[in-house]
């Protein structure tokens, strides 16, 4: 082992390999190392990477996950045997009530731009030291390398800011960053019956873009005995996550004969909860799947991953967009009344209306992962050509 370590250090120019790394290298010599980098603004980007990681592993690749905070914890629960790297992101604060989302992001832009540059530097360092063969970035602008194939995942080709001028500026900037990637994967269907609407359809779709179908951790929800009247699935940046959580908890006291479950979306518990609510800090795939089956109603943010998972599983939900998050507000408006989805703003949120509305399921959207499998296969072939 010492002799092998010596040759590895000579080949890769890195002296940080211990015995565990050597064993990994031996086992993965014929399998490309793919760095997976989900954005850490909420849990949706990490959750929709789950089927991608599964597909990569099934086709003989070695996924290495670079994430931080909640996304890192979520993916560690899903894939305890994979290699993980802590990959810090830029902490983003969403506006409190009354502040423009555009103005909030502009104020934070110096830190965001610095973070993008640091992401690129970090990836280049990992490419050299960890023998990375390719990168898959889920909405991390800086997670790419010019030395190896890099893929960018987004459902927002046409960013919505609620004003035509800032729309145009945001889309131009987004297009600039997308040019750093060899391919762009859009998690949706190309046809009219899609979930992202004008976010990723219409004119000016990049030539490198490919629709890879819905990304979902599960494809169906089995029938189960109902244990809860309503399941609340929370996620997203602060302070709005906590504000919405407080609204929910304040209303639950008025319904002592109903049963609820709350997934907080953060790895912390809270004390002093009403007896009729079950609290789960972070939930892995199996738990979420069970909660969907055991609940009459589901309330969640109108984040795109939540929508994809609901639609692929044939479940409806009440969509409550994060205030000021224009993408979620657009999706809530776009899907209101479609496929069984119902919407409510956070300001007008009332648990009474949810409980008095009969639950409805939706016609299950076609979930066919051959689009994803094909994209992964083409991607891995490009890696082989880049590393003959």
C-alpha positions in Angstrom: 0.0 0.0 0.0 2.9 2.4 0.8 4.4 1.7 -2.7 1.0 2.3 -4.4 0.6 5.6 -2.4 4.0 6.7 -3.6 3.1 6.2 -7.3 -0.3 7.9 -6.8 1.4 10.9 -5.3 3.8 11.0 -8.2 1.1 10.7 -10.8 -1.4 13.2 -9.3 1.2 15.5 -7.6 -0.7 15.4 -4.3 0.5 14.1 -1.0 -2.8 14.1 0.8 -3.9 10.6 0.0 -4.3 8.3 3.0 -5.1 4.6 2.9 -8.9 5.2 2.5 -8.3 7.3 -0.6 -6.0 4.7 -2.1 -8.7 2.0 -1.6 -11.3 4.3 -3.3 -8.9 4.9 -6.2 -8.3 1.2 -6.7 -12.0 0.4 -6.7 -12.9 3.3 -9.0 -10.0 3.2 -11.5 -12.3 2.3 -14.4 -15.2 4.5 -13.2 -15.3 8.3 -13.9 -15.4 10.5 -10.9 -18.4 12.9 -11.3 -18.5 15.9 -9.0 -22.2 16.8 -8.1 -22.7 20.4 -6.9 -26.3 21.3 -5.9 -27.1 24.9 -5.0 -27.7 25.3 -1.2 -30.7 27.7 -1.4 -33.2 25.3 0.2 -33.3 21.6 -0.3 -34.9 21.3 -3.7 -31.7 21.4 -5.8 -30.2 18.6 -3.7 -33.4 16.5 -3.8 -33.7 16.6 -7.5 -30.0 15.5 -7.8 -31.0 12.2 -6.1 -32.3 10.5 -9.4 -29.3 11.9 -11.2 -26.9 10.4 -8.7 -28.7 7.1 -8.9 -28.6 7.1 -12.7 -24.8 7.9 -12.7 -24.1 5.1 -10.3 -26.2 2.6 -12.3 -24.2 3.4 -15.4 -20.9 2.8 -13.8 -19.9 6.3 -12.6 -18.6 7.3 -9.2 -20.6 10.3 -7.9 -18.7 12.6 -5.5 -21.1 15.0 -3.8 -19.9 18.6 -3.0 -22.5 20.4 -0.9 -23.1 22.3 2.3 -25.6 22.7 5.1 -29.1 21.2 4.6 -28.3 19.8 1.1 -25.2 18.0 2.4 -27.2 16.5 5.3 -30.0 15.4 3.0 -27.7 13.7 0.5 -25.7 12.0 3.2 -28.9 10.4 4.4 -29.7 9.2 0.9 -26.2 8.0 0.0 -24.3 7.2 3.2 -21.7 5.2 1.3 -20.7 7.9 -1.2 -17.8 10.4 -0.8 -18.8 13.9 0.4 -16.9 17.2 0.2 -18.1 20.2 2.1 -18.5 22.9 -0.6 -19.6 26.2 1.0 -22.1 28.4 -0.8 -22.9 32.0 -0.4 -25.5 32.6 2.4 -28.5 34.3 0.8 -31.2 36.1 2.8 -34.6 36.4 1.2 -36.4 39.7 1.8 -38.7 40.3 4.7 -42.2 41.5 4.1 -42.4 44.6 1.8 -38.9 44.5 0.3 -38.4 43.9 -3.4 -36.7 40.6 -4.3 -34.8 42.3 -7.1 -33.5 45.0 -4.7 -32.6 42.4 -2.1 -30.5 40.4 -4.6 -28.8 43.5 -5.9 -27.7 44.4 -2.4 -26.2 40.9 -2.0 -24.6 40.8 -5.5 -21.0 41.7 -4.4 -21.1 38.6 -2.1 -22.7 36.5 -4.8 -20.2 37.4 -7.5 -17.3 36.7 -5.1 -18.9 33.4 -4.2 -19.2 32.4 -7.9 -15.5 33.1 -8.4 -14.6 31.1 -5.3 -16.8 28.2 -6.5 -14.8 28.0 -9.8 -11.5 28.1 -7.9 -12.6 25.4 -5.6 -13.8 23.1 -8.4 -10.5 23.6 -10.3 -8.6 22.6 -7.1 -10.8 19.5 -6.7 -10.3 18.5 -10.3 -6.6 18.4 -9.8 -6.5 16.8 -6.3 -9.4 14.4 -6.5 -9.0 13.3 -10.1 -12.4 14.6 -11.1 -13.5 13.7 -14.7 -16.6 15.8 -15.0 -18.9 18.2 -13.1 -22.6 18.4 -12.8 -23.8 21.7 -11.3 -27.4 22.3 -10.2 -27.8 26.0 -10.5 -24.3 26.9 -9.2 -23.0 29.4 -11.7 -19.3 28.9 -10.7 -19.3 25.1 -10.4 -17.5 24.2 -13.7 -14.1 23.6 -15.1 -12.7 24.5 -18.5 -10.5 21.3 -18.3 -13.3 18.7 -18.1 -16.9 18.3 -19.3 -19.3 20.4 -17.2 -23.1 20.3 -17.2 -25.5 22.9 -15.8 -29.0 22.0 -14.5 -31.7 24.6 -14.5 -35.5 25.0 -15.0 -35.2 28.8 -15.3 -33.7 29.6 -18.7 -36.0 32.6 -18.8 -35.7 34.1 -15.3 -38.8 35.9 -14.1 -38.4 39.1 -12.0 -41.8 40.6 -12.5 -40.5 43.5 -14.6 -39.5 43.4 -18.3 -36.2 45.4 -17.8 -34.9 43.3 -15.0 -36.1 40.2 -16.8 -33.9 41.1 -19.8 -30.9 41.9 -17.6 -31.2 38.7 -15.5 -31.6 36.5 -18.6 -28.6 38.1 -20.3 -26.5 37.5 -17.2 -27.8 33.9 -16.9 -26.9 33.2 -20.6 -23.4 34.5 -19.9 -22.9 32.0 -17.1 -24.5 29.1 -19.1 -21.8 29.5 -21.8 -19.3 28.1 -19.4 -20.9 24.7 -19.5 -20.8 22.2 -22.4 -24.4 21.2 -21.8 -27.5 22.5 -20.1 -30.1 20.0 -18.7 -33.7 21.2 -18.3 -35.7 19.0 -15.9 -39.0 19.1 -17.7 -40.8 17.8 -20.9 -40.4 19.8 -24.0 -44.1 19.5 -25.1 -46.9 21.9 -24.2 -48.1 19.9 -21.2 -45.1 20.9 -19.0 -44.6 22.1 -15.5 -42.2 25.0 -15.9 -44.1 27.1 -18.4 -42.3 30.0 -19.9 -39.4 29.6 -17.4 -37.9 27.0 -19.8 -39.9 27.1 -22.9 -40.3 29.5 -25.8 -37.7 31.3 -27.8 -33.9 31.6 -27.2 -33.4 28.3 -25.6 -29.6 27.6 -25.6 -28.4 25.3 -28.4 -26.6 23.2 -25.8 -29.9 22.7 -23.8 -31.6 19.3 -23.5 -34.9 18.4 -21.9 -34.3 15.5 -19.6 -37.8 14.9 -18.3 -39.0 15.3 -14.7 -36.6 14.6 -11.9 -38.3 12.9 -9.0 -37.1 10.7 -6.1 -40.2 8.5 -6.6 -42.7 7.7 -9.3 -45.8 6.6 -7.4 -47.4 6.9 -4.0 -48.8 3.6 -2.6 -52.2 3.6 -0.9 -52.0 3.9 2.8 -54.2 4.5 5.8 -54.5 8.2 6.5 -52.8 9.3 9.7 -52.7 13.1 9.2 -55.2 15.6 8.1 -52.4 17.8 6.6 -48.7 17.5 6.0 -46.6 20.7 5.9 -43.3 20.4 3.9 -41.1 23.4 4.5 -37.9 24.5 2.9 -36.1 27.5 1.5 -34.0 30.4 2.8 -34.7 32.4 5.9 -36.4 34.4 7.2 -39.5 33.4 5.3 -39.2 29.7 6.2 -39.5 30.5 9.9 -42.2 33.1 9.3 -44.4 30.6 7.5 -43.6 28.0 10.2 -44.8 30.3 12.9 -48.0 31.0 11.0 -48.7 27.3 10.7 -48.0 26.6 14.4 -50.2 29.5 15.5 -53.2 28.2 13.6 -52.8 24.5 14.6 -54.0 25.4 18.2 -57.4 26.1 16.8 -57.8 22.6 15.5 -57.1 20.3 18.5 -59.1 17.4 17.0 -57.0 17.3 13.8 -53.7 15.7 13.3 -50.7 17.3 11.5 -47.2 16.5 10.5 -44.5 19.2 9.9 -41.2 18.6 8.0 -39.1 21.6 9.0 -36.5 21.3 6.3 -33.6 21.9 8.8 -31.8 19.6 11.1 -33.1 21.2 14.3 -36.0 20.3 16.6 -38.4 22.7 18.4 -39.9 22.3 21.9 -43.4 23.2 23.2 -45.4 22.0 20.2 -49.1 21.1 20.3 -49.8 17.5 21.0 -51.6 17.0 17.7 -48.5 17.7 15.5 -45.6 15.5 14.7 -42.4 17.4 13.9 -39.6 15.9 11.6 -36.5 18.0 11.2 -35.2 16.6 7.8 -36.9 13.8 5.9 -35.3 11.3 3.5 -37.1 9.9 0.5 -38.8 7.0 2.2 -40.2 9.2 4.9 -41.5 11.9 2.5 -43.1 9.2 0.4 -44.9 7.7 3.4 -46.1 11.2 4.5 -47.6 11.9 1.1 -49.5 8.6 1.3 -50.6 9.1 4.9 -51.9 12.7 4.6 -55.2 13.9 3.3 -53.7 17.3 2.2 -50.2 18.5 1.5 -49.0 22.1 1.9 -45.6 23.1 0.5 -43.7 25.8 -1.2 -44.2 26.2 -5.0 -40.6 25.2 -5.4 -40.0 23.4 -8.7 -38.7 20.1 -7.2 -41.7 19.8 -4.9 -44.0 20.3 -8.0 -42.1 17.7 -10.0 -42.3 15.2 -7.2 -46.0 15.8 -6.6 -46.9 15.6 -10.3 -44.8 12.4 -10.9 -46.5 10.7 -8.0 -50.1 11.8 -8.8 -50.6 13.9 -5.6 -52.1 17.3 -5.4 -50.9 20.0 -3.1 -51.5 23.5 -1.8 -48.7 25.7 -3.2 -47.7 28.6 -1.0 -44.9 30.6 -2.8 -42.1 32.2 -0.7 -43.0 35.9 -0.7 -40.9 37.9 -3.1 -39.4 34.8 -4.7 -40.6 35.6 -8.2 -39.9 32.1 -9.7 -42.2 30.5 -7.1 -44.8 33.1 -7.5 -44.9 32.5 -11.2 -45.1 28.7 -10.8 -47.9 29.1 -8.3 -49.9 31.3 -10.8 -49.0 29.1 -13.7 -50.2 25.9 -12.0 -53.2 27.3 -10.1 -56.2 25.0 -11.0 -54.0 22.8 -13.3 -53.6 19.1 -12.5 -55.3 19.5 -9.1 -52.9 22.1 -7.7 -54.3 24.8 -5.6 -52.5 28.0 -4.5 -52.6 30.4 -1.6 -50.4 33.3 -0.7 -48.5 33.3 2.6 -50.3 36.6 3.6 -53.7 35.0 3.0 -52.8 31.6 4.5 -55.6 30.0 6.5 -55.6 26.4 7.7 -59.4 26.5 7.9 -59.7 26.8 4.1 -57.3 23.9 3.6 -59.1 21.6 6.0 -62.6 22.3 4.6 -61.5 21.7 1.0 -62.0 18.1 -0.2 -58.6 16.5 -1.1 -58.0 15.8 -4.8 -55.4 13.7 -6.6 -54.1 14.6 -10.0 -53.6 12.7 -13.2 -50.2 11.3 -12.8 -47.8 13.1 -15.2 -45.8 10.9 -17.4 -42.6 10.0 -15.6 -40.2 8.3 -18.0 -36.6 8.4 -17.0 -35.3 7.3 -20.4 -34.7 11.0 -21.1 -32.4 11.2 -18.1 -30.8 7.8 -18.9 -30.1 9.0 -22.4 -28.6 12.2 -21.2 -26.4 10.4 -18.7 -25.2 7.9 -21.3 -24.3 10.7 -23.7 -22.5 12.6 -20.9 -20.5 9.6 -19.9 -19.5 8.9 -23.5 -18.2 12.5 -23.7 -16.1 11.9 -20.7 -14.5 8.8 -22.2 -13.7 10.8 -25.3 -12.1 13.6 -23.2 -10.2 11.0 -21.2 -9.1 8.3 -23.8 
